[in-house]
Amino acid sequence: MLKKILNPECCAKCRVCCVFDSSDIWETPVFSPETAEIIRSVRPETEFESRKGGFIIKTGELKDGELFTCPALTEKGCMLGDSKPFDCRIWPFRIMNIDGFRGISIASACSEMYGRPLSQLTEFLKDGLAETIFRYADEHPEIVKPYDESYPVLIIRTDSEKGR
């Protein structure tokens, strides 16, 4: 989804979006039942918990400095390929609940994207991706994250824009 703006080779080297610490464990993706089964078939020790129609990985309590790596990550990248969770396909963009409205924000952990002018990112979203994200969130509300003030908001969908 982001190949027009984000270099896939850069992502393959970085992988920061696949590793979590205690401060960003809330960012783990929501997996469909199908993708959870793919992971379980390769890594049977992986445990999931239900989340409003999807599944999140049970990570346990992380201590300061302790890291959790997504079990879908392999030495060659994500084992899920085109079946990656929607959260992963749009990262570093995030769909968040901002005072009852849905908004698209950006994670600062992605230096490749975060260093770009916010206007460039907003224009990229307006070129069709924002509508795709909002539509998916309407169909899968489990992916909507609570708002985190450290994430700059790029677009907010108002009630009058919903359903257009």
DSSP file (Angstrom, degrees, kcal/mol; ACC not computed):
  #  RESIDUE AA STRUCTURE BP1 BP2  ACC     N-H-->O    O-->H-N    N-H-->O    O-->H-N    TCO  KAPPA ALPHA  PHI   PSI    X-CA   Y-CA   Z-CA
    1    1 A M              0   0    0      0, 0.0     3,-0.3     0, 0.0    89,-0.1   0.000 360.0 360.0 360.0 -28.3    0.0    0.0    0.0
    2    2 A L    >>  +     0   0    0     87,-0.3     4,-3.0     1,-0.2     3,-1.9   0.293 360.0 110.6-106.9  10.0    2.9    2.4    0.7
    3    3 A K  T 34 S+     0   0    0      1,-0.3    -1,-0.2     2,-0.2     0, 0.0   0.747  72.8  62.7 -61.2 -24.1    5.2    1.5   -2.1
    4    4 A K  T 34 S+     0   0    0     -3,-0.3    -1,-0.3     1,-0.2    -2,-0.1   0.738 123.1  17.7 -70.3 -21.6    4.6    4.9   -3.8
    5    5 A I  T <4 S+     0   0    0     -3,-1.9     2,-0.5     1,-0.2    -2,-0.2   0.592 119.5  60.1-125.0 -18.8    6.1    6.7   -0.8
    6    6 A L  S  < S-     0   0    0     -4,-3.0    -1,-0.2     4,-0.0    -4,-0.0  -0.966  76.4-127.0-124.8 125.9    8.1    4.1    1.2
    7    7 A N     >  -     0   0    0     -2,-0.5     4,-1.7     1,-0.2     3,-0.4  -0.552  12.1-149.5 -71.6 118.3   11.1    2.2   -0.1
    8    8 A P  H  > S+     0   0    0      0, 0.0     4,-2.5     0, 0.0    -1,-0.2   0.837  97.0  56.5 -59.7 -33.4   10.6   -1.6    0.5
    9    9 A E  H  > S+     0   0    0      2,-0.2     4,-1.6     1,-0.2     5,-0.2   0.890 104.7  52.5 -65.7 -37.6   14.3   -2.1    0.9
   10   10 A C  H  > S+     0   0    0     -3,-0.4     4,-2.0     1,-0.2    -1,-0.2   0.921 110.9  47.3 -61.7 -44.1   14.4    0.4    3.7
   11   11 A C  H  X S+     0   0    0     -4,-1.7     4,-1.5     1,-0.2    -2,-0.2   0.914 107.6  55.9 -63.1 -43.7   11.6   -1.4    5.5
   12   12 A A  H  < S+     0   0    0     -4,-2.5    -1,-0.2     1,-0.2    -2,-0.2   0.836 113.0  41.9 -60.8 -33.0   13.3   -4.8    5.0
   13   13 A K  H  < S+     0   0    0     -4,-1.6    -1,-0.2    -5,-0.1    -2,-0.2   0.853 117.9  45.1 -80.1 -36.4   16.4   -3.5    6.7
   14   14 A C  H  <  +     0   0    0     -4,-2.0    -2,-0.2    -5,-0.2    -3,-0.2   0.991  62.2 171.7 -76.5 -64.8   14.7   -1.5    9.5
   15   15 A R    ><  +     0   0    0     -4,-1.5     3,-2.0    -5,-0.1     4,-0.3   0.598  28.1 136.9  62.3  16.0   12.0   -3.8   10.9
   16   16 A V  G >   +     0   0    0      1,-0.3     3,-1.0     2,-0.2    -1,-0.1   0.790  65.7  63.2 -61.5 -25.3   11.3   -1.4   13.8
   17   17 A C  G 3  S+     0   0    0      1,-0.2    -1,-0.3    -6,-0.1    -2,-0.1   0.580  99.8  53.6 -75.4  -7.8    7.6   -2.0   13.3
   18   18 A C  G <  S+     0   0    0     -3,-2.0    52,-2.9    10,-0.1     2,-0.4   0.396  99.7  68.5-105.3   0.1    7.9   -5.7   14.1
   19   19 A V  E <   -A   69   0A   0     -3,-1.0     2,-0.3    -4,-0.3    50,-0.2  -0.979  64.0-170.6-126.4 133.6    9.6   -5.3   17.5
   20   20 A F  E     -A   68   0A   0     48,-3.1    48,-3.0    -2,-0.4     2,-0.2  -0.902   9.0-166.5-126.8 148.5    7.9   -3.8   20.6
   21   21 A D    >>  -     0   0    0     -2,-0.3     3,-1.0    46,-0.2     4,-0.8  -0.621  50.1 -81.5-118.7-174.1    8.9   -2.7   24.0
   22   22 A S  T 34 S+     0   0    0     44,-0.4     3,-0.2    41,-0.3     4,-0.2   0.766 126.5  54.5 -63.5 -24.6    6.8   -1.9   27.1
   23   23 A S  T 34 S+     0   0    0      1,-0.2    -1,-0.3     2,-0.1     3,-0.1   0.729 120.3  27.6 -82.9 -20.2    5.9    1.6   25.8
   24   24 A D  T X4 S+     0   0    0     -3,-1.0     3,-2.1     1,-0.1    -2,-0.2   0.195  79.5 112.2-126.9  18.4    4.6    0.5   22.4
   25   25 A I  G >< S+     0   0    0     -4,-0.8     3,-1.7     1,-0.3    -3,-0.1   0.775  70.8  70.6 -62.4 -24.2    3.2   -3.0   23.0
   26   26 A W  G 3  S+     0   0    0      1,-0.3    -1,-0.3    -4,-0.2    -2,-0.1   0.672  87.4  68.3 -63.8 -15.9   -0.3   -1.5   22.4
   27   27 A E  G <   +     0   0    0     -3,-2.1    -1,-0.3   118,-0.1    -2,-0.2   0.497  66.8 126.4 -83.5  -4.8    0.8   -1.2   18.8
   28   28 A T    <   -     0   0    0     -3,-1.7   -10,-0.1    -4,-0.1    -3,-0.0  -0.249  67.7-104.0 -55.2 143.8    0.9   -4.9   18.1
   29   29 A P        -     0   0    0      0, 0.0     2,-0.6     0, 0.0    28,-0.4  -0.187  20.9-117.6 -72.2 161.8   -1.3   -5.7   15.1
   30   30 A V        -     0   0    0     26,-0.1    57,-0.4    -3,-0.1     2,-0.3  -0.887  33.3-152.5 -96.5 123.3   -4.7   -7.2   15.0
   31   31 A F  B     -B   55   0B   0     24,-3.8    24,-2.3    -2,-0.6    53,-0.1  -0.742  10.1-126.1 -99.4 143.5   -4.7  -10.5   13.2
   32   32 A S     >  -     0   0    0     -2,-0.3     4,-2.4    22,-0.2     5,-0.2  -0.388  35.5-103.9 -73.5 163.5   -7.6  -12.1   11.3
   33   33 A P  H  > S+     0   0    0      0, 0.0     4,-1.8     0, 0.0     5,-0.1   0.877 122.8  53.4 -56.6 -36.1   -8.4  -15.7   12.3
   34   34 A E  H  > S+     0   0    0      2,-0.2     4,-1.8     1,-0.2     5,-0.1   0.922 109.9  44.3 -67.1 -44.9   -6.7  -16.8    9.0
   35   35 A T  H  > S+     0   0    0      1,-0.2     4,-2.2     2,-0.2    -1,-0.2   0.864 110.5  55.5 -70.5 -33.7   -3.4  -15.0    9.7
   36   36 A A  H  X S+     0   0    0     -4,-2.4     4,-2.6     1,-0.2    -1,-0.2   0.903 107.5  50.4 -62.3 -39.6   -3.4  -16.2   13.3
   37   37 A E  H  X S+     0   0    0     -4,-1.8     4,-2.2    -5,-0.2    -2,-0.2   0.882 106.9  53.9 -65.7 -38.5   -3.7  -19.8   12.0
   38   38 A I  H  X S+     0   0    0     -4,-1.8     4,-1.2     2,-0.2     5,-0.2   0.942 111.8  44.9 -59.9 -46.8   -0.8  -19.3    9.6
   39   39 A I  H >X S+     0   0    0     -4,-2.2     4,-3.6     1,-0.2     3,-0.6   0.930 112.0  51.6 -63.8 -45.0    1.4  -18.1   12.5
   40   40 A R  H 3< S+     0   0    0     -4,-2.6    -1,-0.2     1,-0.2    -2,-0.2   0.854 105.1  57.1 -60.2 -34.6    0.2  -21.0   14.8
   41   41 A S  H 3< S+     0   0    0     -4,-2.2    -1,-0.2     1,-0.2    -2,-0.2   0.828 119.1  30.6 -68.0 -29.3    1.1  -23.5   12.1
   42   42 A V  H << S+     0   0    0     -4,-1.2    -2,-0.2    -3,-0.6    -1,-0.2   0.801 135.5  27.4 -95.0 -36.4    4.7  -22.3   11.9
   43   43 A R    ><  +     0   0    0     -4,-3.6     3,-2.3    -5,-0.2    -1,-0.2  -0.708  66.7 176.5-128.1  79.0    5.1  -21.2   15.6
   44   44 A P  T 3  S+     0   0    0      0, 0.0    -1,-0.1     0, 0.0    -4,-0.1   0.683  75.4  68.5 -61.3 -18.1    2.6  -23.3   17.6
   45   45 A E  T 3  S+     0   0    0     -3,-0.1     2,-0.3     2,-0.1    -5,-0.1   0.619  75.4 109.0 -75.4 -11.2    3.9  -21.8   20.9
   46   46 A T    <   -     0   0    0     -3,-2.3     2,-0.4    -7,-0.2    -3,-0.0  -0.486  55.9-158.3 -70.9 129.4    2.3  -18.4   19.9
   47   47 A E        -     0   0    0     11,-0.4    11,-2.9    -2,-0.3     2,-0.3  -0.882   7.0-167.2-110.5 142.4   -0.8  -17.5   21.9
   48   48 A F  E     -C   57   0B   0     -2,-0.4     2,-0.4     9,-0.3     9,-0.2  -0.859   9.0-151.0-122.2 157.4   -3.5  -15.1   20.9
   49   49 A E  E     -C   56   0B   0      7,-2.8     7,-2.5    -2,-0.3     2,-0.1  -0.981  30.6-104.8-126.8 146.8   -6.3  -13.4   22.6
   50   50 A S  E     -C   55   0B   0     -2,-0.4     2,-0.3     5,-0.2     5,-0.3  -0.372  32.5-175.4 -69.3 142.0   -9.6  -12.4   21.0
   51   51 A R  E >   -C   54   0B   0      3,-3.0     3,-1.6    -2,-0.1    91,-0.1  -0.744  61.8 -58.4-143.0  93.2  -10.1   -8.7   20.3
   52   52 A K  T 3  S-     0   0    0      1,-0.3    90,-0.4    -2,-0.3     3,-0.1   0.824 122.5 -23.9  42.5  52.4  -13.5   -7.7   18.9
   53   53 A G  T 3  S+     0   0    0      1,-0.4    -1,-0.3    88,-0.1     2,-0.2   0.355 133.5  60.7 100.4  -6.4  -13.4   -9.9   15.8
   54   54 A G  E <  S- C   0  51B   0     -3,-1.6    -3,-3.0   -22,-0.1    -1,-0.4  -0.660  76.2-113.3-134.0-168.2   -9.7  -10.3   15.5
   55   55 A F  E     -BC  31  50B   0    -24,-2.3   -24,-3.8    -5,-0.3     2,-0.3  -0.992  15.4-163.7-135.4 142.0   -6.8  -11.6   17.5
   56   56 A I  E     - C   0  49B   0     -7,-2.5    -7,-2.8    -2,-0.4     2,-0.3  -0.909  34.0-103.1-118.5 154.7   -3.8  -10.0   19.2
   57   57 A I  E     - C   0  48B   0    -28,-0.4     2,-0.7    -2,-0.3    -9,-0.3  -0.553  29.2-122.0 -77.7 135.5   -0.7  -11.8   20.3
   58   58 A K        +     0   0    0    -11,-2.9   -11,-0.4    -2,-0.3    -1,-0.1  -0.680  38.0 169.7 -74.5 117.5   -0.4  -12.5   24.0
   59   59 A T        -     0   0    0     -2,-0.7    -1,-0.2     1,-0.1   -11,-0.0   0.637  29.1-142.2-104.4 -18.4    2.9  -10.8   24.9
   60   60 A G        -     0   0    0      2,-0.1     2,-0.5     0, 0.0    -1,-0.1  -0.153  48.9 -39.7  74.4 177.5    2.8  -11.0   28.7
   61   61 A E        -     0   0    0      1,-0.0     2,-0.5    -2,-0.0   -39,-0.1  -0.643  61.7-147.5 -78.8 124.9    4.1   -8.2   30.8
   62   62 A L        -     0   0    0     -2,-0.5     2,-0.2   -40,-0.1     3,-0.1  -0.800   7.6-140.5 -95.3 134.1    7.3   -6.7   29.4
   63   63 A K    >   -     0   0    0     -2,-0.5     3,-2.5     1,-0.1   -41,-0.3  -0.500  44.0 -72.6 -83.6 160.3    9.9   -5.3   31.7
   64   64 A D  T 3  S+     0   0    0      1,-0.3    -1,-0.1    -2,-0.2     3,-0.1  -0.297 124.0  13.9 -53.8 129.6   11.8   -2.1   30.9
   65   65 A G  T 3  S+     0   0    0      1,-0.3    -1,-0.3    -3,-0.1     2,-0.2   0.221  96.5 125.0  88.1 -15.3   14.2   -2.8   28.1
   66   66 A E    <   -     0   0    0     -3,-2.5   -44,-0.4     1,-0.0     2,-0.4  -0.582  47.7-151.1 -79.2 140.3   12.7   -6.1   27.3
   67   67 A L        -     0   0    0     -2,-0.2     2,-0.5   -46,-0.1   -46,-0.2  -0.873   9.7-155.3-116.1 146.2   11.6   -6.5   23.6
   68   68 A F  E     -A   20   0A   0    -48,-3.0   -48,-3.1    -2,-0.4     2,-0.5  -0.985  11.8-157.2-117.3 125.1    8.9   -8.6   22.0
   69   69 A T  E     -A   19   0A   0     -2,-0.5   -50,-0.2   -50,-0.2   -51,-0.0  -0.879  28.2-107.8-103.7 133.1    9.4   -9.6   18.4
   70   70 A C    >   -     0   0    0    -52,-2.9     3,-1.8    -2,-0.5   -52,-0.0  -0.327  22.9-134.3 -56.0 131.9    6.3  -10.4   16.2
   71   71 A P  T 3  S+     0   0    0      0, 0.0    -1,-0.2     0, 0.0   -25,-0.1   0.625 102.3  66.5 -68.8 -10.3    6.3  -14.2   15.6
   72   72 A A  T 3  S+     0   0    0    -54,-0.1     7,-3.2     6,-0.1     2,-0.4   0.620  80.6  98.9 -81.5 -12.4    5.5  -13.6   11.9
   73   73 A L  E <   +D   78   0C   0     -3,-1.8     5,-0.2     5,-0.2     2,-0.2  -0.626  50.2 172.3 -80.6 128.1    9.0  -12.0   11.5
   74   74 A T  E >   -D   77   0C   0      3,-2.8     3,-1.4    -2,-0.4    -2,-0.0  -0.666  52.0 -91.7-120.1 178.7   11.6  -14.3   10.0
   75   75 A E  T 3  S+     0   0    0      1,-0.3     3,-0.1    -2,-0.2    -2,-0.0   0.792 129.4  48.8 -62.4 -26.3   15.1  -13.6    8.8
   76   76 A K  T 3  S-     0   0    0      1,-0.4     2,-0.3     0, 0.0    -1,-0.3   0.399 123.9 -98.4 -93.4   1.5   13.7  -13.0    5.4
   77   77 A G  E <  S-D   74   0C   0     -3,-1.4    -3,-2.8   -64,-0.0    -1,-0.4  -0.832  78.5  -0.4 115.4-156.6   11.0  -10.6    6.6
   78   78 A C  E >   -D   73   0C   0     -2,-0.3     3,-1.1    -5,-0.2    -5,-0.2  -0.543  52.1-151.0 -75.7 127.0    7.3  -11.2    7.3
   79   79 A M  T 3  S+     0   0    0     -7,-3.2    -1,-0.2    -2,-0.3    -6,-0.1   0.662  91.9  67.4 -68.1 -15.2    6.2  -14.8    6.8
   80   80 A L  T >  S+     0   0    0     -8,-0.2     3,-2.9     1,-0.2    -1,-0.2   0.651  73.7 177.1 -84.3 -15.1    2.7  -13.5    6.0
   81   81 A G  G X  S-     0   0    0     -3,-1.1     3,-1.3     1,-0.3    -1,-0.2  -0.228  74.1  -0.5  51.7-125.9    3.6  -11.7    2.7
   82   82 A D  G 3  S+     0   0    0      1,-0.3    -1,-0.3     7,-0.0    -2,-0.1   0.550 128.4  69.5 -72.6  -6.7    0.5  -10.2    1.2
   83   83 A S  G <  S+     0   0    0     -3,-2.9    -1,-0.3    -4,-0.1    -2,-0.2   0.231  70.2 137.1 -93.9  13.5   -1.6  -11.6    4.0
   84   84 A K    <   -     0   0    0     -3,-1.3     5,-0.1     1,-0.1   -49,-0.0  -0.200  66.4 -92.0 -55.7 150.0   -0.1   -9.2    6.5
   85   85 A P    >>  -     0   0    0      0, 0.0     4,-1.9     0, 0.0     3,-0.7  -0.291  34.2-113.9 -59.3 151.3   -2.6   -7.6    9.0
   86   86 A F  H 3> S+     0   0    0    -56,-0.3     4,-1.7     1,-0.3     5,-0.2   0.881 116.9  61.7 -55.9 -40.5   -4.0   -4.3    7.8
   87   87 A D  H 3> S+     0   0    0    -57,-0.4     4,-0.8     1,-0.2    -1,-0.3   0.898 107.7  44.4 -51.1 -43.1   -2.2   -2.6   10.7
   88   88 A C  H <4 S+     0   0    0     -3,-0.7     3,-0.3     1,-0.2    -1,-0.2   0.858 108.2  56.7 -73.4 -36.2    1.1   -3.8    9.2
   89   89 A R  H  < S+     0   0    0     -4,-1.9   -87,-0.3     1,-0.2    -1,-0.2   0.777 116.0  36.2 -68.2 -25.3    0.2   -2.8    5.6
   90   90 A I  H >< S+     0   0    0     -4,-1.7     3,-2.5    -5,-0.2    -1,-0.2   0.504  93.1 156.7-105.4  -4.7   -0.5    0.8    6.6
   91   91 A W  T 3<  +     0   0    0     -4,-0.8     3,-0.1     1,-0.3   -89,-0.1  -0.396  59.2  35.8 -64.4 135.4    2.2    1.3    9.2
   92   92 A P  T 3  S+     0   0    0      0, 0.0    15,-2.3     0, 0.0    -1,-0.3  -0.939 109.8  79.7 -92.7   9.1    3.6    3.9   10.2
   93   93 A F  E <   -E  106   0D   0     -3,-2.5     2,-0.4    13,-0.2    13,-0.2  -0.563  66.3-165.0 -74.9 147.7    0.1    5.3    9.7
   94   94 A R  E     -E  105   0D   0     11,-2.2    11,-2.8    -2,-0.2     2,-0.6  -0.990  18.6-139.7-133.3 140.7   -2.3    4.5   12.5
   95   95 A I  E     +E  104   0D   0     -2,-0.4    50,-2.6    48,-0.3     2,-0.3  -0.911  36.7 177.3 -98.7 123.4   -6.1    4.8   12.7
   96   96 A M  E     -Ef 103 145D   0      7,-3.1     7,-2.7    -2,-0.6     2,-0.7  -0.889  37.2-116.1-130.6 155.5   -7.0    6.2   16.1
   97   97 A N  E     -Ef 102 146D   0     48,-2.6    50,-1.2    -2,-0.3     2,-0.6  -0.829  34.0-175.9 -89.0 114.2  -10.0    7.2   18.1
   98   98 A I  E >  S-E  101   0D   0      3,-3.8     3,-1.8    -2,-0.7    -2,-0.0  -0.894  70.3 -37.6-118.5 100.1   -9.6   10.9   18.7
   99   99 A D  T 3  S-     0   0    0     -2,-0.6    -1,-0.1     1,-0.3     3,-0.1   0.874 124.1 -43.9  51.2  43.1  -12.4   12.3   20.9
  100  100 A G  T 3  S+     0   0    0      1,-0.3     2,-0.3     0, 0.0    -1,-0.3   0.365 123.1  99.5  87.9  -5.3  -14.9   10.1   19.3
  101  101 A F  E <  S-E   98   0D   0     -3,-1.8    -3,-3.8    57,-0.0     2,-0.5  -0.796  74.7-117.1-109.1 154.9  -13.7   10.7   15.7
  102  102 A R  E     +EG  97 157D   0     55,-0.6    55,-3.0    -2,-0.3     2,-0.3  -0.790  38.1 177.0 -91.8 133.4  -11.5    8.5   13.6
  103  103 A G  E     -EG  96 156D   0     -7,-2.7    -7,-3.1    -2,-0.5     2,-0.5  -0.954  27.3-132.4-134.4 154.1   -8.2   10.0   12.7
  104  104 A I  E     +EG  95 155D   0     51,-3.0    50,-3.2    -2,-0.3    51,-1.6  -0.929  33.7 170.0-108.0 126.6   -5.1    8.9   10.8
  105  105 A S  E     -EG  94 153D   0    -11,-2.8   -11,-2.2    -2,-0.5     2,-0.4  -0.637  26.6-119.6-124.1-179.1   -1.8    9.6   12.5
  106  106 A I  E     -E   93   0D   0     46,-1.4     2,-0.3   -13,-0.2   -13,-0.2  -0.987  18.2-125.1-131.9 140.1    1.8    8.7   12.0
  107  107 A A    >   -     0   0    0    -15,-2.3     3,-1.0    -2,-0.4     7,-0.2  -0.639  10.0-146.1 -82.3 134.4    4.2    6.9   14.3
  108  108 A S  T 3  S+     0   0    0     -2,-0.3    -1,-0.1     1,-0.2     6,-0.1   0.653  88.8  79.6 -73.4 -15.0    7.5    8.7   15.0
  109  109 A A  T 3  S+     0   0    0      1,-0.1     2,-1.2   -17,-0.1    -1,-0.2   0.707  75.7  79.3 -68.3 -18.7    9.4    5.4   15.1
  110  110 A C    <>  -     0   0    0     -3,-1.0     4,-3.1     1,-0.2     3,-0.5  -0.744  59.7-178.1 -92.1  95.6    9.5    5.2   11.3
  111  111 A S  H  > S+     0   0    0     -2,-1.2     4,-1.2     1,-0.2    -1,-0.2   0.814  77.2  62.4 -65.7 -29.5   12.4    7.6   10.5
  112  112 A E  H  4 S+     0   0    0      1,-0.2    -1,-0.2     2,-0.2    -2,-0.1   0.895 119.4  24.1 -61.3 -41.5   11.9    7.1    6.7
  113  113 A M  H >4 S+     0   0    0     -3,-0.5     3,-2.0     2,-0.1    -2,-0.2   0.849 116.3  60.7 -93.0 -39.8    8.4    8.6    6.8
  114  114 A Y  H 3< S+     0   0    0     -4,-3.1    -3,-0.2     1,-0.3    -2,-0.2   0.766  98.0  60.7 -65.0 -24.7    8.4   10.7    9.9
  115  115 A G  T 3< S+     0   0    0     -4,-1.2    -1,-0.3    -5,-0.3    -2,-0.1   0.531  88.5  93.2 -79.0  -5.4   11.2   12.9    8.5
  116  116 A R  S <  S-     0   0    0     -3,-2.0     2,-0.1     1,-0.1    -3,-0.0  -0.493  93.9 -87.5 -84.5 156.5    9.0   13.9    5.6
  117  117 A P    >>  -     0   0    0      0, 0.0     4,-1.6     0, 0.0     3,-0.7  -0.409  32.3-130.4 -60.7 136.6    6.9   17.1    5.6
  118  118 A L  H 3> S+     0   0    0      1,-0.3     4,-2.6     2,-0.2     5,-0.2   0.831 108.1  61.5 -58.7 -31.2    3.5   16.3    7.1
  119  119 A S  H 3> S+     0   0    0      1,-0.2     4,-2.3     2,-0.2    -1,-0.3   0.884 102.3  50.8 -63.1 -37.8    1.9   18.0    4.1
  120  120 A Q  H <> S+     0   0    0     -3,-0.7     4,-2.1     2,-0.2    -1,-0.2   0.912 111.7  47.1 -65.3 -42.3    3.4   15.4    1.8
  121  121 A L  H  X S+     0   0    0     -4,-1.6     4,-2.2     2,-0.2    -2,-0.2   0.902 111.7  50.8 -66.0 -40.9    2.1   12.6    4.0
  122  122 A T  H  X S+     0   0    0     -4,-2.6     4,-2.5     2,-0.2    -2,-0.2   0.918 109.9  49.5 -63.6 -43.8   -1.3   14.2    4.1
  123  123 A E  H  X S+     0   0    0     -4,-2.3     4,-0.9     1,-0.2    -1,-0.2   0.894 108.9  53.1 -62.7 -39.6   -1.5   14.5    0.4
  124  124 A F  H ><>S+     0   0    0     -4,-2.1     5,-0.7     1,-0.2     3,-0.7   0.921 110.6  47.4 -60.7 -43.9   -0.4   10.9    0.0
  125  125 A L  I ><>S+     0   0    0     -4,-2.2     5,-3.0     1,-0.2     3,-1.0   0.905 107.8  55.1 -63.4 -41.7   -3.3    9.9    2.2
  126  126 A K  I 3<5S+     0   0    0     -4,-2.5    -1,-0.2     1,-0.3    -2,-0.2   0.675  89.4  78.6 -67.0 -15.9   -5.8   12.1    0.4
  127  127 A D  I <<5S-     0   0    0     -4,-0.9    -1,-0.3    -3,-0.7    -2,-0.1   0.137 130.7 -69.5 -81.9  22.2   -4.8   10.3   -2.9
  128  128 A G  I <>5S+     0   0    0     -3,-1.0     4,-1.7     0, 0.0    -2,-0.1  -0.003 116.5  93.3 121.7 -28.3   -7.0    7.3   -1.9
  129  129 A L  I  ><S+     0   0    0     -5,-0.7     4,-2.7     1,-0.2     5,-0.2   0.893  83.3  56.8 -67.0 -38.4   -5.3    5.7    1.1
  130  130 A A  H  ><S+     0   0    0     -5,-3.0     4,-3.0     1,-0.2     5,-0.2   0.929 107.3  48.2 -58.8 -45.3   -7.2    7.6    3.7
  131  131 A E  H  > S+     0   0    0     -6,-0.4     4,-2.5     1,-0.2    -1,-0.2   0.895 111.1  51.2 -63.4 -38.8  -10.6    6.4    2.3
  132  132 A T  H  X S+     0   0    0     -4,-1.7     4,-2.3     2,-0.2    -1,-0.2   0.917 112.3  46.9 -61.9 -43.7   -9.3    2.8    2.2
  133  133 A I  H  X S+     0   0    0     -4,-2.7     4,-2.5     2,-0.2    -2,-0.2   0.938 113.8  46.5 -65.0 -47.5   -8.2    3.1    5.9
  134  134 A F  H  X S+     0   0    0     -4,-3.0     4,-2.0     2,-0.2    -2,-0.2   0.910 113.1  49.7 -63.0 -41.7  -11.4    4.7    7.1
  135  135 A R  H  X S+     0   0    0     -4,-2.5     4,-1.8    -5,-0.2    -1,-0.2   0.924 111.8  48.2 -62.9 -44.9  -13.5    2.1    5.2
  136  136 A Y  H  X S+     0   0    0     -4,-2.3     4,-2.3     1,-0.2    -1,-0.2   0.912 110.4  51.6 -62.9 -41.6  -11.5   -0.8    6.6
  137  137 A A  H  < S+     0   0    0     -4,-2.5    -1,-0.2     1,-0.2    -2,-0.2   0.846 106.5  54.4 -65.0 -33.4  -11.8    0.6   10.1
  138  138 A D  H  < S+     0   0    0     -4,-2.0    -1,-0.2     1,-0.2    -2,-0.2   0.895 115.8  38.8 -64.4 -38.7  -15.6    0.9    9.6
  139  139 A E  H  < S+     0   0    0     -4,-1.8    -2,-0.2     1,-0.2    -1,-0.2   0.748 129.9  30.9 -81.8 -25.3  -15.7   -2.8    8.8
  140  140 A H    ><  +     0   0    0     -4,-2.3     3,-2.1    -5,-0.2    -1,-0.2  -0.604  64.0 170.6-134.1  71.3  -13.1   -3.8   11.4
  141  141 A P  G >   +     0   0    0      0, 0.0     3,-1.5     0, 0.0    -1,-0.1   0.665  68.1  80.7 -61.1 -14.7  -13.3   -1.5   14.4
  142  142 A E  G 3  S+     0   0    0    -90,-0.4   -89,-0.1     1,-0.3    -5,-0.1   0.701  85.0  60.3 -64.6 -17.6  -10.9   -3.7   16.3
  143  143 A I  G <  S+     0   0    0     -3,-2.1     2,-0.5    -6,-0.1   -48,-0.3   0.611  76.9 106.5 -86.0 -10.2   -8.0   -2.1   14.5
  144  144 A V    <   -     0   0    0     -3,-1.5   -48,-0.2    -4,-0.2     3,-0.0  -0.566  60.3-154.4 -73.7 120.7   -8.8    1.4   15.8
  145  145 A K  E     -f   96   0D   0    -50,-2.6   -48,-2.6    -2,-0.5     2,-0.1  -0.587  22.8-100.0 -92.2 153.8   -6.2    2.3   18.5
  146  146 A P  E     -f   97   0D   0      0, 0.0   -48,-0.1     0, 0.0     2,-0.1  -0.455  54.1 -90.8 -67.3 149.5   -6.8    4.8   21.3
  147  147 A Y        -     0   0    0    -50,-1.2     2,-0.5    -2,-0.1   -49,-0.0  -0.369  37.1-162.3 -67.0 137.0   -5.2    8.2   20.6
  148  148 A D    >   -     0   0    0      3,-0.1     3,-2.2    -2,-0.1    -1,-0.0  -0.990  16.0-142.4-119.7 121.7   -1.6    8.7   21.7
  149  149 A E  T 3  S+     0   0    0     -2,-0.5     4,-0.1     1,-0.3    -1,-0.1   0.643  96.5  68.3 -62.2 -15.3   -0.6   12.4   21.8
  150  150 A S  T 3  S+     0   0    0      2,-0.1    -1,-0.3     1,-0.1   -42,-0.2   0.527  84.8  83.4 -82.1  -2.9    2.9   11.6   20.5
  151  151 A Y  S <  S-     0   0    0     -3,-2.2   -44,-0.1   -44,-0.1    -3,-0.1  -0.884  82.8-131.2-101.7 112.2    1.4   10.7   17.1
  152  152 A P        -     0   0    0      0, 0.0   -46,-1.4     0, 0.0     2,-0.4  -0.401  21.8-127.3 -62.0 133.8    0.8   13.7   14.9
  153  153 A V  E     +G  105   0D   0    -48,-0.2   -48,-0.3     1,-0.2     3,-0.1  -0.708  29.8 176.1 -85.6 129.1   -2.7   13.6   13.4
  154  154 A L  E     +     0   0D   0    -50,-3.2     2,-0.3    -2,-0.4   -49,-0.2   0.803  66.7   9.3-100.1 -39.8   -2.8   14.0    9.6
  155  155 A I  E     -G  104   0D   0    -51,-1.6   -51,-3.0     2,-0.0     2,-0.4  -0.998  57.1-164.1-145.5 137.6   -6.5   13.6    8.8
  156  156 A I  E     -G  103   0D   0     -2,-0.3     2,-0.6   -53,-0.2   -53,-0.2  -0.988  17.0-141.2-120.4 133.7   -9.6   13.4   10.9
  157  157 A R  E     -G  102   0D   0    -55,-3.0   -55,-0.6    -2,-0.4     2,-0.1  -0.837  19.0-152.0 -93.7 122.1  -12.9   12.1    9.5
  158  158 A T    >>  -     0   0    0     -2,-0.6     3,-1.2   -57,-0.1     4,-1.0  -0.413  30.5-102.2 -86.0 167.2  -15.9   14.1   10.7
  159  159 A D  G >4 S+     0   0    0      1,-0.3     3,-0.6     2,-0.2    -1,-0.1   0.859 122.0  57.6 -57.9 -36.3  -19.4   12.7   11.0
  160  160 A S  G 34 S+     0   0    0      1,-0.2    -1,-0.3     3,-0.0    -3,-0.0   0.738 106.0  50.1 -69.4 -21.0  -20.4   14.4    7.7
  161  161 A E  G X4 S+     0   0    0     -3,-1.2     3,-1.6     2,-0.1    -1,-0.2   0.658  85.9 105.4 -88.9 -16.9  -17.6   12.6    5.8
  162  162 A K  T << S+     0   0    0     -4,-1.0   -27,-0.0    -3,-0.6    -3,-0.0  -0.418  86.4  15.9 -66.6 133.2  -18.6    9.2    7.1
  163  163 A G  T 3         0   0    0     -2,-0.1    -1,-0.3     1,-0.1    -2,-0.1   0.445 360.0 360.0  86.2  -0.5  -20.3    7.1    4.5
  164  164 A R    <         0   0    0     -3,-1.6    -2,-0.1     0, 0.0    -1,-0.1   0.498 360.0 360.0 -73.1 360.0  -19.3    9.2    1.5
